[in-house]
């Protein structure tokens, strides 16, 4: 296997456009709500959730609560999924789980754990990149970009570093 330069798939401006479009889609599908809960998966998923929350606050009249989901992606079965705001009441709320890349669906499937014992109103999933390799029955309701890749390719999403912001394929 040769090490080559990653290929830029989306630049910073394109990512901002995708985030704005996803925010409008979330608003359109939830315009009657008074509160929306964005649950970002720690790392770039949470950074994406923060950007969506900022965008939603400028276009939508409902309040947006942002929480961070933390799990060990290497051992999701053995670790509990933690939230940074235990006092947040999920009951009867619309919850949107946000991650940067949907690959097999494993991370998103395990990130459902905090919401399974609570009677939430609706659960949705938003991702910046959907790689189309489902192994778990998880599908994204909101996708910034669909990219069919091989199993050996890797997608890197950089949102937290403004100078390198982009989606890269290697």
N, CA, C and O of each residue as an XYZ file, in Angstrom:
680
protein
N       0.844     -1.168      0.000
C       0.000      0.000      0.000
C       0.895      1.239      0.000
O       1.814      1.338      0.814
N       0.644      2.151     -0.876
C       1.444      3.352     -0.955
C       0.786      4.454     -0.141
O      -0.438      4.523     -0.029
N       1.620      5.307      0.418
C       1.091      6.448      1.146
C       1.059      7.628      0.196
O       2.101      8.130     -0.227
N      -0.115      8.055     -0.126
C      -0.269      9.174     -1.035
C      -0.957     10.318     -0.297
O      -1.505     10.149      0.792
N      -0.910     11.459     -0.915
C      -1.568     12.625     -0.342
C      -3.078     12.395     -0.334
O      -3.629     11.859     -1.295
N      -3.745     12.795      0.740
C      -5.200     12.664      0.762
C      -5.839     13.560     -0.290
O      -5.325     14.632     -0.612
N      -6.954     13.109     -0.812
C      -7.704     13.864     -1.804
C      -8.764     14.702     -1.105
O      -9.550     14.185     -0.311
N      -8.782     15.988     -1.402
C      -9.785     16.874     -0.823
C     -11.134     16.615     -1.492
O     -11.268     16.743     -2.709
N     -12.124     16.252     -0.688
C     -13.473     15.982     -1.195
C     -14.370     17.211     -1.027
O     -15.083     17.599     -1.952
N     -14.330     17.818      0.163
C     -15.090     19.039      0.446
C     -14.173     20.054      1.094
O     -13.441     19.720      2.026
N     -14.200     21.296      0.616
C     -13.406     22.342      1.250
C     -14.245     23.041      2.327
O     -15.411     22.703      2.527
N     -13.656     23.998      3.005
C     -14.321     24.667      4.132
C     -15.631     25.330      3.714
O     -16.634     25.216      4.418
N     -15.628     26.010      2.593
C     -16.853     26.688      2.137
C     -17.949     25.673      1.795
O     -19.115     25.893      2.123
N     -17.594     24.589      1.153
C     -18.574     23.549      0.835
C     -19.135     22.916      2.115
O     -20.324     22.605      2.188
N     -18.281     22.730      3.112
C     -18.745     22.177      4.389
C     -19.745     23.124      5.033
O     -20.783     22.684      5.528
N     -19.446     24.421      5.034
C     -20.385     25.400      5.609
C     -21.729     25.369      4.872
O     -22.783     25.485      5.497
N     -21.691     25.213      3.553
C     -22.937     25.111      2.780
C     -23.717     23.857      3.164
O     -24.939     23.903      3.300
N     -23.021     22.746      3.339
C     -23.684     21.489      3.742
C     -24.311     21.640      5.120
O     -25.433     21.189      5.345
N     -23.595     22.270      6.039
C     -24.117     22.477      7.394
C     -25.378     23.338      7.350
O     -26.359     23.036      8.029
N     -25.354     24.386      6.569
C     -26.535     25.267      6.450
C     -27.718     24.491      5.869
O     -28.841     24.610      6.358
N     -27.466     23.700      4.832
C     -28.547     22.916      4.220
C     -29.115     21.901      5.206
O     -30.333     21.743      5.294
N     -28.252     21.211      5.948
C     -28.723     20.242      6.944
C     -29.553     20.953      8.005
O     -30.592     20.443      8.422
N     -29.102     22.131      8.447
C     -29.850     22.890      9.455
C     -31.252     23.241      8.938
O     -32.231     23.120      9.674
N     -31.347     23.670      7.692
C     -32.663     23.978      7.124
C     -33.537     22.726      7.044
O     -34.738     22.795      7.302
N     -32.947     21.586      6.691
C     -33.723     20.344      6.634
C     -34.221     19.951      8.020
O     -35.367     19.528      8.171
N     -33.374     20.089      9.022
C     -33.786     19.779     10.394
C     -34.933     20.702     10.798
O     -35.918     20.252     11.384
N     -34.808     21.971     10.491
C     -35.873     22.931     10.808
C     -37.172     22.577     10.077
O     -38.243     22.586     10.685
N     -37.088     22.270      8.797
C     -38.286     21.931      8.014
C     -39.005     20.714      8.572
O     -40.235     20.664      8.559
N     -38.257     19.732      9.061
C     -38.870     18.513      9.585
C     -39.306     18.629     11.035
O     -39.966     17.731     11.557
N     -38.947     19.724     11.690
C     -39.265     19.887     13.107
C     -39.797     21.288     13.420
O     -39.655     21.761     14.548
N     -40.403     21.949     12.446
C     -40.806     23.343     12.617
C     -41.868     23.553     13.694
O     -42.013     24.669     14.193
N     -42.606     22.523     14.062
C     -43.647     22.665     15.071
C     -43.126     22.463     16.490
O     -43.877     22.638     17.449
N     -41.862     22.102     16.640
C     -41.287     21.818     17.956
C     -40.939     23.109     18.693
O     -40.753     24.161     18.081
N     -40.855     23.005     20.009
C     -40.406     24.136     20.822
C     -38.964     23.958     21.267
O     -38.269     24.933     21.555
N     -38.515     22.699     21.323
C     -37.149     22.387     21.751
C     -36.592     21.259     20.894
O     -37.304     20.323     20.531
N     -35.335     21.367     20.587
C     -34.640     20.330     19.834
C     -33.342     20.025     20.570
O     -32.656     20.934     21.036
N     -33.013     18.757     20.671
C     -31.794     18.349     21.353
C     -30.812     17.801     20.320
O     -31.111     16.817     19.643
N     -29.651     18.425     20.194
C     -28.598     17.942     19.304
C     -27.575     17.210     20.154
O     -26.973     17.799     21.052
N     -27.375     15.929     19.876
C     -26.435     15.096     20.624
C     -25.258     14.777     19.716
O     -25.344     13.891     18.865
N     -24.167     15.495     19.897
C     -22.981     15.306     19.070
C     -22.052     14.269     19.655
O     -21.772     14.293     20.854
N     -21.569     13.359     18.832
C     -20.625     12.337     19.283
C     -19.251     12.994     19.415
O     -18.787     13.684     18.508
N     -18.617     12.767     20.555
C     -17.355     13.426     20.886
C     -16.367     13.385     19.729
O     -16.251     12.376     19.034
N     -15.669     14.473     19.533
C     -14.739     14.625     18.432
C     -15.353     15.535     17.381
O     -16.019     16.517     17.707
N     -15.125     15.206     16.138
C     -15.634     16.042     15.047
C     -17.157     16.013     14.953
O     -17.759     16.949     14.427
N     -17.784     14.956     15.453
C     -19.249     14.907     15.485
C     -19.824     15.992     16.377
O     -20.840     16.602     16.044
N     -19.180     16.234     17.507
C     -19.633     17.292     18.410
C     -19.378     18.670     17.799
O     -20.202     19.573     17.951
N     -18.255     18.842     17.113
C     -17.961     20.113     16.444
C     -19.033     20.376     15.376
O     -19.487     21.510     15.220
N     -19.432     19.344     14.651
C     -20.502     19.477     13.669
C     -21.815     19.851     14.356
O     -22.555     20.699     13.857
N     -22.107     19.228     15.486
C     -23.327     19.548     16.236
C     -23.319     21.006     16.703
O     -24.353     21.673     16.675
N     -22.160     21.497     17.130
C     -22.052     22.907     17.529
C     -22.358     23.833     16.354
O     -23.075     24.822     16.507
N     -21.813     23.507     15.181
C     -22.053     24.326     13.996
C     -23.528     24.282     13.600
O     -24.099     25.306     13.222
N     -24.144     23.113     13.683
C     -25.575     23.000     13.380
C     -26.412     23.792     14.385
O     -27.390     24.439     14.010
N     -26.030     23.740     15.652
C     -26.755     24.489     16.683
C     -26.688     25.985     16.409
O     -27.694     26.683     16.527
N     -25.510     26.481     16.044
C     -25.365     27.904     15.717
C     -26.237     28.287     14.537
O     -26.900     29.324     14.551
N     -26.230     27.446     13.520
C     -27.027     27.720     12.323
C     -28.520     27.677     12.641
O     -29.275     28.545     12.202
N     -28.945     26.671     13.402
C     -30.361     26.549     13.762
C     -30.827     27.734     14.595
O     -31.969     28.170     14.450
N     -29.976     28.261     15.459
C     -30.366     29.394     16.287
C     -30.603     30.648     15.467
O     -31.303     31.555     15.918
N     -30.028     30.719     14.261
C     -30.249     31.884     13.408
C     -31.482     31.736     12.525
O     -32.026     32.738     12.062
N     -31.939     30.497     12.280
C     -33.062     30.307     11.349
C     -34.334     29.776     11.991
O     -35.419     29.952     11.435
N     -34.227     29.132     13.147
C     -35.382     28.450     13.734
C     -35.826     29.140     15.025
O     -34.994     29.637     15.784
N     -37.134     29.172     15.271
C     -37.625     29.799     16.501
C     -37.514     28.913     17.739
O     -37.640     29.412     18.856
N     -37.282     27.616     17.569
C     -37.217     26.732     18.731
C     -35.849     26.825     19.408
O     -34.865     27.261     18.810
N     -35.821     26.402     20.674
C     -34.549     26.398     21.399
C     -33.792     25.118     21.062
O     -34.391     24.071     20.815
N     -32.471     25.220     21.057
C     -31.607     24.093     20.739
C     -30.730     23.807     21.952
O     -30.010     24.681     22.433
N     -30.800     22.578     22.435
C     -29.943     22.133     23.521
C     -28.873     21.237     22.923
O     -29.170     20.324     22.153
N     -27.635     21.505     23.281
C     -26.504     20.770     22.729
C     -25.887     19.915     23.825
O     -25.549     20.416     24.897
N     -25.739     18.615     23.550
C     -25.056     17.734     24.495
C     -23.981     16.946     23.750
O     -24.038     16.769     22.533
N     -23.005     16.481     24.519
C     -21.912     15.689     23.945
C     -22.034     14.246     24.405
O     -22.178     13.973     25.597
N     -21.976     13.326     23.451
C     -21.983     11.892     23.746
C     -20.546     11.390     23.677
O     -19.848     11.627     22.692
N     -20.109     10.698     24.720
C     -18.753     10.172     24.756
C     -18.815      8.661     24.892
O     -19.462      8.142     25.802
N     -18.145      7.952     23.989
C     -18.058      6.508     24.061
C     -16.716      6.060     23.525
O     -16.082      6.770     22.744
N     -16.285      4.891     23.940
C     -15.041      4.316     23.457
C     -15.357      3.621     22.138
O     -15.947      2.540     22.125
N     -14.966      4.240     21.040
C     -15.292      3.686     19.722
C     -14.605      2.350     19.467
O     -15.084      1.556     18.658
N     -13.493      2.091     20.143
C     -12.794      0.820     19.976
C     -13.492     -0.303     20.731
O     -13.461     -1.453     20.291
N     -14.121      0.010     21.857
C     -14.807     -0.985     22.688
C     -16.201     -0.477     23.079
O     -16.470     -0.330     24.271
N     -17.085     -0.207     22.133
C     -18.378      0.386     22.487
C     -19.272     -0.527     23.324
O     -20.117     -0.038     24.074
N     -19.101     -1.835     23.208
C     -19.950     -2.769     23.956
C     -19.618     -2.722     25.445
O     -20.512     -2.835     26.284
N     -18.349     -2.558     25.773
C     -17.918     -2.617     27.163
C     -18.022     -1.281     27.896
O     -17.972     -1.257     29.126
N     -18.164     -0.191     27.186
C     -18.220      1.108     27.846
C     -19.608      1.711     27.723
O     -20.297      1.555     26.714
N     -19.992      2.403     28.781
C     -21.277      3.100     28.750
C     -21.104      4.402     27.981
O     -20.036      5.013     27.988
N     -22.166      4.805     27.328
C     -22.152      6.081     26.633
C     -22.474      7.155     27.663
O     -23.478      7.073     28.372
N     -21.611      8.159     27.735
C     -21.789      9.225     28.717
C     -22.204     10.504     28.014
O     -21.802     10.766     26.881
N     -23.020     11.301     28.708
C     -23.383     12.619     28.198
C     -22.772     13.662     29.121
O     -22.551     13.399     30.303
N     -22.503     14.834     28.587
C     -21.896     15.888     29.400
C     -22.923     16.663     30.208
O     -22.551     17.498     31.032
N     -24.210     16.405     29.989
C     -25.272     17.103     30.704
C     -26.301     16.100     31.186
O     -27.342     15.915     30.555
N     -26.013     15.459     32.296
C     -26.917     14.431     32.821
C     -28.266     15.000     33.209
O     -29.261     14.276     33.214
N     -28.321     16.293     33.537
C     -29.576     16.879     33.988
C     -30.543     17.203     32.844
O     -31.693     17.567     33.092
N     -30.092     17.075     31.613
C     -30.966     17.354     30.481
C     -32.094     16.328     30.455
O     -31.870     15.122     30.555
N     -33.283     16.834     30.321
C     -34.449     15.958     30.271
C     -34.738     15.628     28.804
O     -35.092     16.509     28.021
N     -34.586     14.365     28.445
C     -34.803     13.945     27.057
C     -36.274     13.639     26.761
O     -36.675     13.594     25.598
N     -37.057     13.436     27.780
C     -38.440     12.985     27.602
C     -39.225     13.946     26.714
O     -39.160     15.166     26.866
N     -39.964     13.355     25.790
C     -40.841     14.087     24.874
C     -40.109     15.116     24.018
O     -40.708     16.103     23.592
N     -38.849     14.901     23.769
C     -38.075     15.818     22.941
C     -37.683     15.149     21.631
O     -37.624     13.923     21.534
N     -37.421     15.965     20.641
C     -36.840     15.488     19.401
C     -35.330     15.494     19.604
O     -34.750     16.513     19.977
N     -34.698     14.347     19.355
C     -33.254     14.198     19.528
C     -32.642     13.934     18.158
O     -33.086     13.050     17.425
N     -31.622     14.708     17.827
C     -30.866     14.486     16.600
C     -29.444     14.109     17.008
O     -28.717     14.924     17.575
N     -29.055     12.871     16.715
C     -27.688     12.423     16.982
C     -26.834     12.846     15.789
O     -27.195     12.609     14.637
N     -25.693     13.478     16.085
C     -24.851     14.067     15.047
C     -23.465     13.444     15.095
O     -22.847     13.360     16.156
N     -22.979     13.002     13.923
C     -21.606     12.508     13.806
C     -21.032     12.979     12.486
O     -21.769     13.381     11.586
N     -19.726     12.929     12.372
C     -19.086     13.415     11.156
C     -19.227     12.445      9.995
O     -19.558     12.858      8.884
N     -18.978     11.138     10.239
C     -19.010     10.138      9.169
C     -19.860      8.949      9.596
O     -19.716      8.442     10.709
N     -20.741      8.512      8.714
C     -21.475      7.263      8.907
C     -20.802      6.223      8.030
O     -20.839      6.312      6.803
N     -20.183      5.229      8.672
C     -19.478      4.182      7.929
C     -20.297      2.902      8.024
O     -21.052      2.599      7.101
N     -20.176      2.150      9.099
C     -20.953      0.914      9.243
C     -22.217      1.126     10.067
O     -23.132      0.305     10.019
N     -22.275      2.213     10.817
C     -23.414      2.468     11.688
C     -23.182      2.008     13.121
O     -24.042      2.209     13.979
N     -22.043      1.398     13.391
C     -21.768      0.853     14.718
C     -21.735      1.948     15.784
O     -22.394      1.821     16.816
N     -20.988      3.003     15.551
C     -20.889      4.084     16.532
C     -22.255      4.699     16.793
O     -22.622      4.942     17.942
N     -23.004      4.949     15.734
C     -24.333      5.537     15.906
C     -25.281      4.587     16.624
O     -26.099      5.025     17.433
N     -25.185      3.296     16.340
C     -26.042      2.322     17.021
C     -25.775      2.322     18.521
O     -26.719      2.308     19.311
N     -24.518      2.338     18.924
C     -24.196      2.350     20.352
C     -24.499      3.693     21.000
O     -24.747      3.755     22.204
N     -24.484      4.766     20.219
C     -24.764      6.088     20.793
C     -26.243      6.284     21.113
O     -26.616      7.289     21.717
N     -27.083      5.340     20.716
C     -28.508      5.399     21.050
C     -28.772      5.085     22.526
O     -29.840      5.409     23.048
N     -27.811      4.462     23.194
C     -27.980      3.961     24.551
C     -28.631      4.946     25.531
O     -29.554      4.542     26.238
N     -28.206      6.213     25.615
C     -28.816      7.110     26.604
C     -30.292      7.417     26.348
O     -30.987      7.901     27.241
N     -30.769      7.141     25.146
C     -32.126      7.527     24.772
C     -33.104      6.357     24.748
O     -34.296      6.562     24.516
N     -32.631      5.143     24.982
C     -33.482      3.958     24.860
C     -34.471      3.796     26.010
O     -35.538      3.214     25.815
N     -34.150      4.290     27.189
C     -35.040      4.131     28.339
C     -35.862      5.376     28.626
O     -36.463      5.504     29.693
N     -35.882      6.285     27.674
C     -36.602      7.544     27.848
C     -37.635      7.662     26.729
O     -37.318      7.389     25.571
N     -38.854      8.062     27.053
C     -39.872      8.198     26.001
C     -39.664      9.487     25.184
O     -40.371     10.477     25.371
N     -38.683      9.448     24.281
C     -38.436     10.625     23.441
C     -39.508     10.717     22.365
O     -40.167      9.728     22.042
N     -39.672     11.898     21.822
C     -40.692     12.101     20.795
C     -40.259     11.552     19.442
O     -41.030     10.884     18.752
N     -39.006     11.844     19.073
C     -38.517     11.433     17.761
C     -36.996     11.374     17.826
O     -36.367     12.182     18.509
N     -36.408     10.417     17.118
C     -34.957     10.296     17.050
C     -34.532     10.366     15.593
O     -35.041      9.632     14.745
N     -33.594     11.258     15.318
C     -33.094     11.436     13.964
C     -31.570     11.402     13.990
O     -30.955     11.549     15.046
N     -30.968     11.207     12.823
C     -29.513     11.127     12.703
C     -29.061     12.092     11.606
O     -29.641     12.143     10.521
N     -28.001     12.860     11.921
C     -27.412     13.768     10.940
C     -25.921     13.473     10.846
O     -25.238     13.348     11.863
N     -25.422     13.364      9.618
C     -23.991     13.141      9.390
C     -23.516     14.047      8.256
O     -24.288     14.421      7.373
N     -22.245     14.386      8.300
C     -21.688     15.185      7.211
C     -21.404     14.306      6.000
O     -21.674     14.706      4.867
N     -20.855     13.096      6.233
C     -20.527     12.185      5.135
C     -21.112     10.808      5.419
O     -20.905     10.245      6.495
N     -21.840     10.272      4.449
C     -22.373      8.906      4.520
C     -21.587      8.067      3.522
O     -21.623      8.324      2.319
N     -20.871      7.055      4.033
C     -19.998      6.237      3.178
C     -20.695      5.031      2.551
O     -20.075      4.343      1.739
N     -21.914      4.750      2.878
C     -22.684      3.671      2.248
C     -22.121      2.267      2.478
O     -22.017      1.479      1.539
N     -21.762      1.956      3.716
C     -21.336      0.598      4.069
C     -22.109      0.126      5.301
O     -21.491     -0.174      6.322
N     -23.422      0.053      5.238
C     -24.184     -0.264      6.456
C     -24.023     -1.720      6.899
O     -24.159     -2.651      6.105
N     -23.734     -1.882      8.169
C     -23.740     -3.197      8.803
C     -24.789     -3.236      9.904
O     -25.284     -4.302     10.268
N     -25.114     -2.084     10.419
C     -26.112     -1.939     11.479
C     -27.319     -1.218     10.887
O     -27.174     -0.449      9.937
N     -28.498     -1.457     11.436
C     -29.697     -0.836     10.859
C     -29.833      0.628     11.271
O     -30.802      1.020     11.919
N     -28.851      1.416     10.884
C     -28.853      2.844     11.183
C     -28.716      3.579      9.858
O     -27.811      3.305      9.069
N     -29.616      4.505      9.630
C     -29.559      5.321      8.427
C     -29.605      6.784      8.835
O     -30.209      7.132      9.850
N     -28.981      7.621      8.061
C     -28.976      9.052      8.357
C     -30.207      9.707      7.752
O     -30.536      9.491      6.585
N     -30.877     10.506      8.562
C     -32.007     11.303      8.082
C     -31.509     12.527      7.327
O     -32.159     13.009      6.399
N     -30.339     13.025      7.741
C     -29.752     14.217      7.134
C     -28.305     13.910      6.779
O     -27.507     13.516      7.630
N     -27.983     14.099      5.495
C     -26.636     13.804      5.001
C     -26.111     15.028      4.274
O     -26.808     15.635      3.461
N     -24.872     15.381      4.579
C     -24.247     16.469      3.842
C     -23.747     15.993      2.495
O     -23.866     16.691      1.488
N     -23.177     14.777      2.490
C     -22.549     14.272      1.272
C     -22.551     12.757      1.317
O     -22.184     12.167      2.334
N     -22.957     12.121      0.234
C     -22.883     10.658      0.129
C     -21.682     10.313     -0.720
O     -21.484     10.858     -1.806
N     -20.876      9.386     -0.197
C     -19.641      9.030     -0.872
C     -19.474      7.526     -0.817
O     -19.274      6.961      0.258
N     -19.552      6.880     -1.954
C     -19.318      5.434     -2.004
C     -17.820      5.198     -2.033
O     -17.112      5.677     -2.919
N     -17.355      4.452     -1.050
C     -15.928      4.194     -0.918
C     -15.684      2.699     -0.859
O     -16.610      1.908     -0.679
N     -14.420      2.324     -1.012
C     -14.055      0.929     -0.801
C     -13.807      0.733      0.688
O     -13.699      1.702      1.439
N     -13.720     -0.514      1.107
C     -13.485     -0.801      2.512
C     -12.084     -0.397      2.965
O     -11.857     -0.190      4.157
N     -11.145     -0.284      2.031
C      -9.781      0.080      2.396
C      -9.559      1.591      2.434
O      -8.550      2.049      2.970
N     -10.468      2.356      1.884
C     -10.330      3.811      1.898
C     -10.771      4.358      3.252
O     -11.539      3.726      3.977
N     -10.269      5.536      3.573
C     -10.594      6.179      4.843
C     -11.005      7.628      4.577
O     -10.408      8.314      3.747
N     -12.022      8.074      5.287
C     -12.484      9.454      5.169
C     -12.125     10.190      6.452
O     -12.494      9.766      7.547
N     -11.402     11.297      6.307
C     -11.054     12.152      7.437
C     -11.860     13.443      7.333
O     -11.868     14.104      6.294
N     -12.531     13.788      8.414
C     -13.258     15.046      8.474
C     -12.527     15.933      9.475
O     -12.315     15.545     10.624
N     -12.149     17.115      9.033
C     -11.481     18.084      9.903
C     -12.370     19.311      9.992
O     -12.521     20.054      9.023
N     -12.959     19.515     11.164
C     -13.809     20.674     11.397
C     -13.227     21.580     12.478
O     -13.469     22.787     12.480
N     -12.467     21.001     13.389
C     -11.979     21.739     14.549
C     -10.733     22.575     14.255
O     -10.333     23.380     15.096
N     -10.117     22.411     13.102
C      -8.926     23.176     12.714
C      -9.292     24.004     11.479
O      -9.334     23.483     10.365
N      -9.554     25.294     11.687
C     -10.023     26.172     10.604
C      -9.059     26.189      9.416
O      -9.499     26.278      8.269
N      -7.762     26.106      9.673
C      -6.776     26.167      8.592
C      -6.806     24.925      7.711
O      -6.517     25.009      6.517
N      -7.153     23.768      8.287
C      -7.177     22.514      7.530
C      -8.593     22.013      7.279
O      -8.763     20.894      6.793
N      -9.616     22.807      7.595
C     -10.992     22.345      7.489
C     -11.257     21.741      6.115
O     -10.977     22.341      5.077
N     -11.814     20.516      6.151
C     -12.123     19.848      4.914
C     -12.490     18.380      5.155
O     -12.365     17.860      6.264
N     -12.937     17.745      4.102
C     -13.190     16.305      4.117
C     -12.190     15.704      3.139
O     -12.116     16.105      1.977
N     -11.418     14.732      3.630
C     -10.333     14.160      2.852
C     -10.529     12.643      2.695
O     -10.991     11.965      3.613
N     -10.172     12.140      1.533
C     -10.205     10.714      1.260
C      -8.776     10.232      1.101
O      -7.988     10.794      0.340
N      -8.457      9.159      1.850
C      -7.114      8.572      1.696
C      -7.232      7.068      1.692
O      -6.226      6.369      1.574
